[in-house]
C-alpha cells in the first residue's frame, strides 16, 4: 500500500487533517460531499484509513518509506512517528541519548518531513 503524501497538508498526508485534542481526522470528497472516515490517534492511522477508502490497502503491517529510508513509526506518538513532536503548529525531530536531547536545528511543515530528517540523522 502507498500512503498518500502531501506537501500542502500540515499532517503530511492527503485526506488527513488535525482534529481536536491532538487527534487526526481522515476525510475524502465523494462527488460534492465531504465524507469523514474517522478520527484517529495518529496521522499514520488516519492516512491508512484514507488509503483503505480509495482501495489501496494491502495489509495492516505497513511500514512507510520515503526516499528509500525506513521511517520509524510509533503508536505512542501523536504524530505517528518516533522522535517527531509537534512544536507550535510545526514538527521537530529529536532523540534522547544518555539523558541529553538531540534536536535537529529546524522545524518542519509536516510530520513526514520531520520523520525523514529523523531517519537521516539517527538511522
Backbone as XML, in Angstrom:
<?xml version="1.0"?>
<chain id="A" units="angstrom">
  <residue number="1" name="UNK">
    <atom name="N" x="0.844" y="-1.175" z="0.000"/>
    <atom name="CA" x="0.000" y="0.000" z="0.000"/>
    <atom name="C" x="0.887" y="1.235" z="0.000"/>
  </residue>
  <residue number="2" name="UNK">
    <atom name="N" x="0.430" y="2.250" z="-0.663"/>
    <atom name="CA" x="1.145" y="3.512" z="-0.668"/>
    <atom name="C" x="0.295" y="4.554" z="0.056"/>
  </residue>
  <residue number="3" name="UNK">
    <atom name="N" x="0.876" y="5.166" z="1.092"/>
    <atom name="CA" x="0.193" y="6.262" z="1.753"/>
    <atom name="C" x="0.308" y="7.484" z="0.859"/>
  </residue>
  <residue number="4" name="UNK">
    <atom name="N" x="-0.702" y="8.317" z="0.886"/>
    <atom name="CA" x="-0.749" y="9.483" z="0.000"/>
    <atom name="C" x="-0.108" y="10.675" z="0.695"/>
  </residue>
  <residue number="5" name="UNK">
    <atom name="N" x="1.154" y="10.924" z="0.385"/>
    <atom name="CA" x="1.878" y="12.040" z="0.983"/>
    <atom name="C" x="1.434" y="13.342" z="0.340"/>
  </residue>
  <residue number="6" name="UNK">
    <atom name="N" x="1.458" y="14.415" z="1.129"/>
    <atom name="CA" x="1.053" y="15.723" z="0.630"/>
    <atom name="C" x="1.916" y="16.804" z="1.256"/>
  </residue>
  <residue number="7" name="UNK">
    <atom name="N" x="2.588" y="17.579" z="0.423"/>
    <atom name="CA" x="3.404" y="18.675" z="0.945"/>
    <atom name="C" x="2.545" y="19.874" z="1.318"/>
  </residue>
  <residue number="8" name="UNK">
    <atom name="N" x="1.280" y="19.891" z="0.905"/>
    <atom name="CA" x="0.410" y="21.029" z="1.221"/>
    <atom name="C" x="-0.421" y="20.795" z="2.484"/>
  </residue>
  <residue number="9" name="UNK">
    <atom name="N" x="-0.319" y="19.616" z="3.081"/>
    <atom name="CA" x="-1.058" y="19.310" z="4.305"/>
    <atom name="C" x="-0.109" y="19.353" z="5.497"/>
  </residue>
  <residue number="10" name="UNK">
    <atom name="N" x="-0.535" y="19.980" z="6.579"/>
    <atom name="CA" x="0.304" y="20.065" z="7.782"/>
    <atom name="C" x="0.604" y="18.692" z="8.360"/>
  </residue>
  <residue number="11" name="UNK">
    <atom name="N" x="-0.253" y="17.706" z="8.112"/>
    <atom name="CA" x="-0.021" y="16.361" z="8.627"/>
    <atom name="C" x="0.943" y="15.573" z="7.752"/>
  </residue>
  <residue number="12" name="UNK">
    <atom name="N" x="1.119" y="16.019" z="6.516"/>
    <atom name="CA" x="1.982" y="15.312" z="5.577"/>
    <atom name="C" x="1.252" y="14.292" z="4.727"/>
  </residue>
  <residue number="13" name="UNK">
    <atom name="N" x="-0.059" y="14.143" z="4.948"/>
    <atom name="CA" x="-0.847" y="13.145" z="4.222"/>
    <atom name="C" x="-2.081" y="13.761" z="3.591"/>
  </residue>
  <residue number="14" name="UNK">
    <atom name="N" x="-2.373" y="13.331" z="2.375"/>
    <atom name="CA" x="-3.602" y="13.734" z="1.711"/>
    <atom name="C" x="-4.786" y="13.116" z="2.454"/>
  </residue>
  <residue number="15" name="UNK">
    <atom name="N" x="-5.824" y="13.914" z="2.667"/>
    <atom name="CA" x="-7.035" y="13.409" z="3.309"/>
    <atom name="C" x="-6.959" y="13.321" z="4.818"/>
  </residue>
  <residue number="16" name="UNK">
    <atom name="N" x="-5.901" y="13.864" z="5.427"/>
    <atom name="CA" x="-5.734" y="13.813" z="6.884"/>
    <atom name="C" x="-5.550" y="15.235" z="7.401"/>
  </residue>
  <residue number="17" name="UNK">
    <atom name="N" x="-6.384" y="15.603" z="8.380"/>
    <atom name="CA" x="-6.284" y="16.929" z="8.992"/>
    <atom name="C" x="-6.221" y="16.780" z="10.506"/>
  </residue>
  <residue number="18" name="UNK">
    <atom name="N" x="-5.593" y="17.757" z="11.156"/>
    <atom name="CA" x="-5.563" y="17.763" z="12.616"/>
    <atom name="C" x="-6.968" y="18.015" z="13.131"/>
  </residue>
  <residue number="19" name="UNK">
    <atom name="N" x="-7.351" y="17.272" z="14.138"/>
    <atom name="CA" x="-8.654" y="17.391" z="14.751"/>
    <atom name="C" x="-8.460" y="17.902" z="16.175"/>
  </residue>
  <residue number="20" name="UNK">
    <atom name="N" x="-9.508" y="17.903" z="16.950"/>
    <atom name="CA" x="-9.405" y="18.403" z="18.316"/>
    <atom name="C" x="-8.637" y="17.435" z="19.211"/>
  </residue>
  <residue number="21" name="UNK">
    <atom name="N" x="-8.040" y="17.967" z="20.231"/>
    <atom name="CA" x="-7.351" y="17.191" z="21.263"/>
    <atom name="C" x="-6.195" y="16.361" z="20.717"/>
  </residue>
  <residue number="22" name="UNK">
    <atom name="N" x="-5.478" y="16.873" z="19.700"/>
    <atom name="CA" x="-4.299" y="16.187" z="19.185"/>
    <atom name="C" x="-4.586" y="14.948" z="18.369"/>
  </residue>
  <residue number="23" name="UNK">
    <atom name="N" x="-5.818" y="14.790" z="17.914"/>
    <atom name="CA" x="-6.182" y="13.627" z="17.112"/>
    <atom name="C" x="-6.207" y="14.022" z="15.639"/>
  </residue>
  <residue number="24" name="UNK">
    <atom name="N" x="-6.402" y="13.037" z="14.765"/>
    <atom name="CA" x="-6.341" y="13.277" z="13.330"/>
    <atom name="C" x="-7.583" y="12.703" z="12.643"/>
  </residue>
  <residue number="25" name="UNK">
    <atom name="N" x="-8.168" y="13.490" z="11.737"/>
    <atom name="CA" x="-9.385" y="13.092" z="11.028"/>
    <atom name="C" x="-9.031" y="12.726" z="9.593"/>
  </residue>
  <residue number="26" name="UNK">
    <atom name="N" x="-9.512" y="11.553" z="9.167"/>
    <atom name="CA" x="-9.371" y="11.133" z="7.773"/>
    <atom name="C" x="-10.662" y="11.513" z="7.054"/>
  </residue>
  <residue number="27" name="UNK">
    <atom name="N" x="-10.519" y="12.089" z="5.873"/>
    <atom name="CA" x="-11.694" y="12.501" z="5.110"/>
    <atom name="C" x="-11.375" y="12.492" z="3.626"/>
  </residue>
  <residue number="28" name="UNK">
    <atom name="N" x="-12.421" y="12.390" z="2.834"/>
    <atom name="CA" x="-12.244" y="12.484" z="1.384"/>
    <atom name="C" x="-13.509" y="13.031" z="0.767"/>
  </residue>
  <residue number="29" name="UNK">
    <atom name="N" x="-13.369" y="13.521" z="-0.427"/>
    <atom name="CA" x="-14.508" y="14.067" z="-1.155"/>
    <atom name="C" x="-15.033" y="13.007" z="-2.104"/>
  </residue>
  <residue number="30" name="UNK">
    <atom name="N" x="-16.350" y="12.773" z="-2.025"/>
    <atom name="CA" x="-17.023" y="11.844" z="-2.929"/>
    <atom name="C" x="-18.120" y="12.652" z="-3.608"/>
  </residue>
  <residue number="31" name="UNK">
    <atom name="N" x="-17.976" y="12.833" z="-4.916"/>
    <atom name="CA" x="-18.900" y="13.729" z="-5.622"/>
    <atom name="C" x="-18.682" y="15.141" z="-5.108"/>
  </residue>
  <residue number="32" name="UNK">
    <atom name="N" x="-19.727" y="15.700" z="-4.529"/>
    <atom name="CA" x="-19.602" y="17.032" z="-3.926"/>
    <atom name="C" x="-19.688" y="16.983" z="-2.408"/>
  </residue>
  <residue number="33" name="UNK">
    <atom name="N" x="-19.649" y="15.786" z="-1.862"/>
    <atom name="CA" x="-19.794" y="15.622" z="-0.412"/>
    <atom name="C" x="-18.456" y="15.293" z="0.248"/>
  </residue>
  <residue number="34" name="UNK">
    <atom name="N" x="-18.246" y="15.890" z="1.407"/>
    <atom name="CA" x="-17.070" y="15.573" z="2.215"/>
    <atom name="C" x="-17.451" y="14.416" z="3.138"/>
  </residue>
  <residue number="35" name="UNK">
    <atom name="N" x="-16.755" y="13.294" z="3.039"/>
    <atom name="CA" x="-17.051" y="12.104" z="3.833"/>
    <atom name="C" x="-15.980" y="11.963" z="4.910"/>
  </residue>
  <residue number="36" name="UNK">
    <atom name="N" x="-16.413" y="11.952" z="6.183"/>
    <atom name="CA" x="-15.500" y="11.753" z="7.289"/>
    <atom name="C" x="-15.301" y="10.246" z="7.464"/>
  </residue>
  <residue number="37" name="UNK">
    <atom name="N" x="-14.061" y="9.802" z="7.413"/>
    <atom name="CA" x="-13.746" y="8.378" z="7.507"/>
    <atom name="C" x="-13.479" y="7.940" z="8.942"/>
  </residue>
  <residue number="38" name="UNK">
    <atom name="N" x="-13.212" y="8.895" z="9.812"/>
    <atom name="CA" x="-12.976" y="8.583" z="11.215"/>
    <atom name="C" x="-11.963" y="9.521" z="11.827"/>
  </residue>
  <residue number="39" name="UNK">
    <atom name="N" x="-11.853" y="9.446" z="13.153"/>
    <atom name="CA" x="-10.881" y="10.233" z="13.902"/>
    <atom name="C" x="-9.942" y="9.245" z="14.586"/>
  </residue>
  <residue number="40" name="UNK">
    <atom name="N" x="-8.637" y="9.507" z="14.495"/>
    <atom name="CA" x="-7.637" y="8.539" z="14.915"/>
    <atom name="C" x="-6.594" y="9.182" z="15.826"/>
  </residue>
  <residue number="41" name="UNK">
    <atom name="N" x="-5.899" y="8.351" z="16.555"/>
    <atom name="CA" x="-4.882" y="8.816" z="17.484"/>
    <atom name="C" x="-3.623" y="9.320" z="16.824"/>
  </residue>
  <residue number="42" name="UNK">
    <atom name="N" x="-3.315" y="8.836" z="15.612"/>
    <atom name="CA" x="-2.104" y="9.275" z="14.919"/>
    <atom name="C" x="-2.427" y="9.611" z="13.468"/>
  </residue>
  <residue number="43" name="UNK">
    <atom name="N" x="-1.566" y="10.432" z="12.871"/>
    <atom name="CA" x="-1.717" y="10.791" z="11.464"/>
    <atom name="C" x="-1.561" y="9.562" z="10.575"/>
  </residue>
  <residue number="44" name="UNK">
    <atom name="N" x="-0.699" y="8.638" z="10.971"/>
    <atom name="CA" x="-0.477" y="7.427" z="10.177"/>
    <atom name="C" x="-1.748" y="6.576" z="10.135"/>
  </residue>
  <residue number="45" name="UNK">
    <atom name="N" x="-2.414" y="6.413" z="11.288"/>
    <atom name="CA" x="-3.666" y="5.644" z="11.304"/>
    <atom name="C" x="-4.709" y="6.286" z="10.398"/>
  </residue>
  <residue number="46" name="UNK">
    <atom name="N" x="-4.803" y="7.612" z="10.436"/>
    <atom name="CA" x="-5.755" y="8.314" z="9.570"/>
    <atom name="C" x="-5.370" y="8.144" z="8.102"/>
  </residue>
  <residue number="47" name="UNK">
    <atom name="N" x="-4.070" y="8.198" z="7.801"/>
    <atom name="CA" x="-3.606" y="8.008" z="6.423"/>
    <atom name="C" x="-3.914" y="6.596" z="5.937"/>
  </residue>
  <residue number="48" name="UNK">
    <atom name="N" x="-3.810" y="5.612" z="6.822"/>
    <atom name="CA" x="-4.174" y="4.238" z="6.459"/>
    <atom name="C" x="-5.662" y="4.144" z="6.133"/>
  </residue>
  <residue number="49" name="UNK">
    <atom name="N" x="-6.492" y="4.820" z="6.932"/>
    <atom name="CA" x="-7.937" y="4.821" z="6.680"/>
    <atom name="C" x="-8.234" y="5.453" z="5.323"/>
  </residue>
  <residue number="50" name="UNK">
    <atom name="N" x="-7.557" y="6.541" z="5.001"/>
    <atom name="CA" x="-7.744" y="7.184" z="3.706"/>
    <atom name="C" x="-7.335" y="6.238" z="2.579"/>
  </residue>
  <residue number="51" name="UNK">
    <atom name="N" x="-6.171" y="5.598" z="2.724"/>
    <atom name="CA" x="-5.688" y="4.671" z="1.691"/>
    <atom name="C" x="-6.665" y="3.513" z="1.506"/>
  </residue>
  <residue number="52" name="UNK">
    <atom name="N" x="-7.202" y="2.987" z="2.621"/>
    <atom name="CA" x="-8.210" y="1.916" z="2.516"/>
    <atom name="C" x="-9.425" y="2.391" z="1.735"/>
  </residue>
  <residue number="53" name="UNK">
    <atom name="N" x="-9.856" y="3.634" z="2.006"/>
    <atom name="CA" x="-11.084" y="4.140" z="1.380"/>
    <atom name="C" x="-10.948" y="4.335" z="-0.122"/>
  </residue>
  <residue number="54" name="UNK">
    <atom name="N" x="-9.725" y="4.528" z="-0.595"/>
    <atom name="CA" x="-9.523" y="4.666" z="-2.035"/>
    <atom name="C" x="-9.031" y="3.367" z="-2.659"/>
  </residue>
  <residue number="55" name="UNK">
    <atom name="N" x="-9.115" y="2.259" z="-1.883"/>
    <atom name="CA" x="-8.832" y="0.934" z="-2.421"/>
    <atom name="C" x="-7.378" y="0.577" z="-2.541"/>
  </residue>
  <residue number="56" name="UNK">
    <atom name="N" x="-6.515" y="1.148" z="-1.700"/>
    <atom name="CA" x="-5.090" y="0.839" z="-1.800"/>
    <atom name="C" x="-4.551" y="0.214" z="-0.520"/>
  </residue>
  <residue number="57" name="UNK">
    <atom name="N" x="-5.334" y="-0.584" z="0.135"/>
    <atom name="CA" x="-4.916" y="-1.205" z="1.394"/>
    <atom name="C" x="-4.561" y="-2.658" z="1.142"/>
  </residue>
  <residue number="58" name="UNK">
    <atom name="N" x="-3.364" y="-3.083" z="1.546"/>
    <atom name="CA" x="-2.933" y="-4.461" z="1.349"/>
    <atom name="C" x="-2.889" y="-5.256" z="2.651"/>
  </residue>
  <residue number="59" name="UNK">
    <atom name="N" x="-2.274" y="-4.695" z="3.695"/>
    <atom name="CA" x="-2.148" y="-5.432" z="4.948"/>
    <atom name="C" x="-1.957" y="-4.467" z="6.096"/>
  </residue>
  <residue number="60" name="UNK">
    <atom name="N" x="-2.229" y="-4.898" z="7.330"/>
    <atom name="CA" x="-2.033" y="-3.995" z="8.460"/>
    <atom name="C" x="-0.576" y="-3.785" z="8.829"/>
  </residue>
  <residue number="61" name="UNK">
    <atom name="N" x="0.311" y="-4.594" z="8.302"/>
    <atom name="CA" x="1.737" y="-4.487" z="8.649"/>
    <atom name="C" x="2.454" y="-3.590" z="7.654"/>
  </residue>
  <residue number="62" name="UNK">
    <atom name="N" x="1.989" y="-2.348" z="7.527"/>
    <atom name="CA" x="2.564" y="-1.410" z="6.565"/>
    <atom name="C" x="3.660" y="-0.585" z="7.220"/>
  </residue>
  <residue number="63" name="UNK">
    <atom name="N" x="4.783" y="-0.500" z="6.554"/>
    <atom name="CA" x="5.868" y="0.350" z="7.025"/>
    <atom name="C" x="6.099" y="1.406" z="5.955"/>
  </residue>
  <residue number="64" name="UNK">
    <atom name="N" x="5.947" y="2.667" z="6.343"/>
    <atom name="CA" x="6.113" y="3.762" z="5.383"/>
    <atom name="C" x="7.583" y="3.914" z="5.019"/>
  </residue>
  <residue number="65" name="UNK">
    <atom name="N" x="7.838" y="4.251" z="3.791"/>
    <atom name="CA" x="9.199" y="4.513" z="3.351"/>
    <atom name="C" x="9.223" y="5.805" z="2.562"/>
  </residue>
  <residue number="66" name="UNK">
    <atom name="N" x="10.263" y="6.569" z="2.696"/>
    <atom name="CA" x="10.435" y="7.798" z="1.926"/>
    <atom name="C" x="11.899" y="7.885" z="1.526"/>
  </residue>
  <residue number="67" name="UNK">
    <atom name="N" x="12.123" y="8.216" z="0.304"/>
    <atom name="CA" x="13.480" y="8.341" z="-0.221"/>
    <atom name="C" x="14.317" y="7.103" z="0.055"/>
  </residue>
  <residue number="68" name="UNK">
    <atom name="N" x="13.695" y="5.933" z="0.042"/>
    <atom name="CA" x="14.411" y="4.692" z="0.270"/>
    <atom name="C" x="14.778" y="4.433" z="1.720"/>
  </residue>
  <residue number="69" name="UNK">
    <atom name="N" x="14.366" y="5.301" z="2.628"/>
    <atom name="CA" x="14.657" y="5.123" z="4.051"/>
    <atom name="C" x="13.420" y="4.612" z="4.765"/>
  </residue>
  <residue number="70" name="UNK">
    <atom name="N" x="13.638" y="3.797" z="5.767"/>
    <atom name="CA" x="12.528" y="3.320" z="6.579"/>
    <atom name="C" x="12.236" y="4.351" z="7.664"/>
  </residue>
  <residue number="71" name="UNK">
    <atom name="N" x="11.005" y="4.813" z="7.709"/>
    <atom name="CA" x="10.611" y="5.766" z="8.741"/>
    <atom name="C" x="10.240" y="5.002" z="9.999"/>
  </residue>
  <residue number="72" name="UNK">
    <atom name="N" x="10.466" y="5.608" z="11.140"/>
    <atom name="CA" x="10.233" y="4.971" z="12.431"/>
    <atom name="C" x="8.819" y="5.268" z="12.905"/>
  </residue>
  <residue number="73" name="UNK">
    <atom name="N" x="7.890" y="4.351" z="12.648"/>
    <atom name="CA" x="6.503" y="4.549" z="13.066"/>
    <atom name="C" x="6.365" y="4.313" z="14.558"/>
  </residue>
  <residue number="74" name="UNK">
    <atom name="N" x="5.419" y="5.020" z="15.188"/>
    <atom name="CA" x="5.193" y="4.872" z="16.622"/>
    <atom name="C" x="3.719" y="5.054" z="16.924"/>
  </residue>
  <residue number="75" name="UNK">
    <atom name="N" x="3.146" y="4.095" z="17.645"/>
    <atom name="CA" x="1.747" y="4.242" z="18.047"/>
    <atom name="C" x="1.633" y="5.013" z="19.361"/>
  </residue>
  <residue number="76" name="UNK">
    <atom name="N" x="2.757" y="5.407" z="19.947"/>
    <atom name="CA" x="2.751" y="6.174" z="21.197"/>
    <atom name="C" x="2.946" y="7.667" z="20.955"/>
  </residue>
  <residue number="77" name="UNK">
    <atom name="N" x="3.191" y="8.059" z="19.729"/>
    <atom name="CA" x="3.409" y="9.463" z="19.391"/>
    <atom name="C" x="2.179" y="10.010" z="18.682"/>
  </residue>
  <residue number="78" name="UNK">
    <atom name="N" x="1.773" y="11.206" z="19.039"/>
    <atom name="CA" x="0.611" y="11.837" z="18.397"/>
    <atom name="C" x="0.837" y="12.058" z="16.909"/>
  </residue>
  <residue number="79" name="UNK">
    <atom name="N" x="2.101" y="12.154" z="16.492"/>
    <atom name="CA" x="2.404" y="12.369" z="15.081"/>
    <atom name="C" x="2.419" y="11.068" z="14.289"/>
  </residue>
  <residue number="80" name="UNK">
    <atom name="N" x="2.535" y="9.942" z="14.989"/>
    <atom name="CA" x="2.633" y="8.647" z="14.322"/>
    <atom name="C" x="4.058" y="8.214" z="14.037"/>
  </residue>
  <residue number="81" name="UNK">
    <atom name="N" x="5.028" y="9.073" z="14.373"/>
    <atom name="CA" x="6.431" y="8.770" z="14.106"/>
    <atom name="C" x="7.263" y="8.896" z="15.372"/>
  </residue>
  <residue number="82" name="UNK">
    <atom name="N" x="8.189" y="7.961" z="15.566"/>
    <atom name="CA" x="9.132" y="8.028" z="16.680"/>
    <atom name="C" x="10.029" y="9.244" z="16.499"/>
  </residue>
  <residue number="83" name="UNK">
    <atom name="N" x="10.222" y="9.993" z="17.574"/>
    <atom name="CA" x="11.136" y="11.124" z="17.545"/>
    <atom name="C" x="10.599" y="12.375" z="16.889"/>
  </residue>
  <residue number="84" name="UNK">
    <atom name="N" x="9.332" y="12.378" z="16.481"/>
    <atom name="CA" x="8.731" y="13.551" z="15.842"/>
    <atom name="C" x="7.663" y="14.104" z="16.768"/>
  </residue>
  <residue number="85" name="UNK">
    <atom name="N" x="7.781" y="15.394" z="17.081"/>
    <atom name="CA" x="6.878" y="16.039" z="18.022"/>
    <atom name="C" x="6.324" y="17.325" z="17.431"/>
  </residue>
  <residue number="86" name="UNK">
    <atom name="N" x="5.098" y="17.661" z="17.814"/>
    <atom name="CA" x="4.519" y="18.932" z="17.389"/>
    <atom name="C" x="5.165" y="20.050" z="18.186"/>
  </residue>
  <residue number="87" name="UNK">
    <atom name="N" x="5.404" y="21.175" z="17.519"/>
    <atom name="CA" x="6.033" y="22.331" z="18.156"/>
    <atom name="C" x="5.425" y="23.595" z="17.561"/>
  </residue>
  <residue number="88" name="UNK">
    <atom name="N" x="4.449" y="24.173" z="18.261"/>
    <atom name="CA" x="3.794" y="25.414" z="17.829"/>
    <atom name="C" x="3.258" y="25.316" z="16.409"/>
  </residue>
  <residue number="89" name="UNK">
    <atom name="N" x="2.536" y="24.245" z="16.114"/>
    <atom name="CA" x="1.931" y="24.067" z="14.798"/>
    <atom name="C" x="2.864" y="23.520" z="13.738"/>
  </residue>
  <residue number="90" name="UNK">
    <atom name="N" x="4.107" y="23.290" z="14.091"/>
    <atom name="CA" x="5.073" y="22.695" z="13.174"/>
    <atom name="C" x="5.589" y="21.414" z="13.807"/>
  </residue>
  <residue number="91" name="UNK">
    <atom name="N" x="6.568" y="20.786" z="13.207"/>
    <atom name="CA" x="7.055" y="19.499" z="13.684"/>
    <atom name="C" x="8.565" y="19.551" z="13.849"/>
  </residue>
  <residue number="92" name="UNK">
    <atom name="N" x="9.077" y="18.893" z="14.904"/>
    <atom name="CA" x="10.513" y="18.824" z="15.137"/>
    <atom name="C" x="10.918" y="17.374" z="15.346"/>
  </residue>
  <residue number="93" name="UNK">
    <atom name="N" x="12.159" y="17.082" z="15.008"/>
    <atom name="CA" x="12.714" y="15.744" z="15.213"/>
    <atom name="C" x="13.733" y="15.822" z="16.339"/>
  </residue>
  <residue number="94" name="UNK">
    <atom name="N" x="13.624" y="14.890" z="17.278"/>
    <atom name="CA" x="14.579" y="14.862" z="18.387"/>
    <atom name="C" x="14.739" y="13.451" z="18.906"/>
  </residue>
  <residue number="95" name="UNK">
    <atom name="N" x="15.858" y="13.229" z="19.592"/>
    <atom name="CA" x="16.135" y="11.929" z="20.195"/>
    <atom name="C" x="16.902" y="12.153" z="21.493"/>
  </residue>
  <residue number="96" name="UNK">
    <atom name="N" x="16.572" y="11.383" z="22.509"/>
    <atom name="CA" x="17.280" y="11.461" z="23.781"/>
    <atom name="C" x="18.324" y="10.351" z="23.831"/>
  </residue>
  <residue number="97" name="UNK">
    <atom name="N" x="19.576" y="10.737" z="24.061"/>
    <atom name="CA" x="20.681" y="9.792" z="24.165"/>
    <atom name="C" x="21.434" y="10.092" z="25.459"/>
  </residue>
  <residue number="98" name="UNK">
    <atom name="N" x="21.515" y="9.094" z="26.327"/>
    <atom name="CA" x="22.180" y="9.252" z="27.622"/>
    <atom name="C" x="21.666" y="10.465" z="28.392"/>
  </residue>
  <residue number="99" name="UNK">
    <atom name="N" x="20.351" y="10.672" z="28.336"/>
    <atom name="CA" x="19.718" y="11.754" z="29.081"/>
    <atom name="C" x="19.787" y="13.119" z="28.427"/>
  </residue>
  <residue number="100" name="UNK">
    <atom name="N" x="20.448" y="13.222" z="27.295"/>
    <atom name="CA" x="20.569" y="14.512" z="26.603"/>
    <atom name="C" x="19.707" y="14.516" z="25.346"/>
  </residue>
  <residue number="101" name="UNK">
    <atom name="N" x="18.930" y="15.593" z="25.156"/>
    <atom name="CA" x="18.105" y="15.738" z="23.955"/>
    <atom name="C" x="18.955" y="16.219" z="22.789"/>
  </residue>
  <residue number="102" name="UNK">
    <atom name="N" x="18.840" y="15.543" z="21.681"/>
    <atom name="CA" x="19.488" y="15.950" z="20.433"/>
    <atom name="C" x="18.368" y="16.364" z="19.490"/>
  </residue>
  <residue number="103" name="UNK">
    <atom name="N" x="18.264" y="17.664" z="19.230"/>
    <atom name="CA" x="17.199" y="18.211" z="18.408"/>
    <atom name="C" x="17.799" y="18.709" z="17.106"/>
  </residue>
  <residue number="104" name="UNK">
    <atom name="N" x="17.160" y="18.367" z="15.992"/>
    <atom name="CA" x="17.602" y="18.932" z="14.725"/>
    <atom name="C" x="17.312" y="20.427" z="14.767"/>
  </residue>
  <residue number="105" name="UNK">
    <atom name="N" x="18.148" y="21.228" z="14.171"/>
    <atom name="CA" x="18.099" y="22.671" z="14.328"/>
    <atom name="C" x="16.945" y="23.401" z="13.690"/>
  </residue>
  <residue number="106" name="UNK">
    <atom name="N" x="15.996" y="22.706" z="13.114"/>
    <atom name="CA" x="14.889" y="23.393" z="12.460"/>
    <atom name="C" x="13.589" y="22.675" z="12.737"/>
  </residue>
  <residue number="107" name="UNK">
    <atom name="N" x="12.483" y="23.347" z="12.448"/>
    <atom name="CA" x="11.186" y="22.686" z="12.498"/>
    <atom name="C" x="10.722" y="22.480" z="11.064"/>
  </residue>
  <residue number="108" name="UNK">
    <atom name="N" x="9.748" y="21.600" z="10.893"/>
    <atom name="CA" x="9.286" y="21.209" z="9.569"/>
    <atom name="C" x="7.794" y="21.478" z="9.426"/>
  </residue>
  <residue number="109" name="UNK">
    <atom name="N" x="7.352" y="21.640" z="8.184"/>
    <atom name="CA" x="5.932" y="21.885" z="7.910"/>
    <atom name="C" x="5.078" y="20.657" z="8.163"/>
  </residue>
  <residue number="110" name="UNK">
    <atom name="N" x="5.624" y="19.482" z="7.902"/>
    <atom name="CA" x="4.839" y="18.255" z="8.041"/>
    <atom name="C" x="5.564" y="17.233" z="8.910"/>
  </residue>
  <residue number="111" name="UNK">
    <atom name="N" x="4.776" y="16.329" z="9.471"/>
    <atom name="CA" x="5.330" y="15.243" z="10.275"/>
    <atom name="C" x="6.212" y="14.338" z="9.417"/>
  </residue>
  <residue number="112" name="UNK">
    <atom name="N" x="5.832" y="14.129" z="8.173"/>
    <atom name="CA" x="6.610" y="13.267" z="7.279"/>
    <atom name="C" x="7.996" y="13.854" z="7.045"/>
  </residue>
  <residue number="113" name="UNK">
    <atom name="N" x="8.078" y="15.167" z="6.817"/>
    <atom name="CA" x="9.386" y="15.799" z="6.618"/>
    <atom name="C" x="10.270" y="15.619" z="7.851"/>
  </residue>
  <residue number="114" name="UNK">
    <atom name="N" x="9.685" y="15.800" z="9.030"/>
    <atom name="CA" x="10.450" y="15.618" z="10.271"/>
    <atom name="C" x="10.871" y="14.161" z="10.431"/>
  </residue>
  <residue number="115" name="UNK">
    <atom name="N" x="9.998" y="13.228" z="10.060"/>
    <atom name="CA" x="10.323" y="11.800" z="10.162"/>
    <atom name="C" x="11.465" y="11.425" z="9.220"/>
  </residue>
  <residue number="116" name="UNK">
    <atom name="N" x="11.486" y="12.017" z="8.043"/>
    <atom name="CA" x="12.580" y="11.768" z="7.100"/>
    <atom name="C" x="13.883" y="12.342" z="7.668"/>
  </residue>
  <residue number="117" name="UNK">
    <atom name="N" x="13.819" y="13.544" z="8.238"/>
    <atom name="CA" x="15.009" y="14.138" z="8.853"/>
    <atom name="C" x="15.512" y="13.280" z="10.009"/>
  </residue>
  <residue number="118" name="UNK">
    <atom name="N" x="14.587" y="12.747" z="10.813"/>
    <atom name="CA" x="14.948" y="11.872" z="11.932"/>
    <atom name="C" x="15.657" y="10.625" z="11.399"/>
  </residue>
  <residue number="119" name="UNK">
    <atom name="N" x="15.110" y="10.028" z="10.353"/>
    <atom name="CA" x="15.711" y="8.819" z="9.769"/>
    <atom name="C" x="17.098" y="9.112" z="9.218"/>
  </residue>
  <residue number="120" name="UNK">
    <atom name="N" x="17.272" y="10.274" z="8.583"/>
    <atom name="CA" x="18.590" y="10.649" z="8.065"/>
    <atom name="C" x="19.599" y="10.840" z="9.186"/>
  </residue>
  <residue number="121" name="UNK">
    <atom name="N" x="19.181" y="11.538" z="10.241"/>
    <atom name="CA" x="20.098" y="11.900" z="11.320"/>
    <atom name="C" x="20.393" y="10.777" z="12.287"/>
  </residue>
  <residue number="122" name="UNK">
    <atom name="N" x="19.367" y="9.963" z="12.579"/>
    <atom name="CA" x="19.507" y="8.991" z="13.647"/>
    <atom name="C" x="19.419" y="7.541" z="13.176"/>
  </residue>
  <residue number="123" name="UNK">
    <atom name="N" x="19.274" y="7.357" z="11.857"/>
    <atom name="CA" x="19.256" y="5.996" z="11.327"/>
    <atom name="C" x="17.999" y="5.255" z="11.388"/>
  </residue>
</chain>
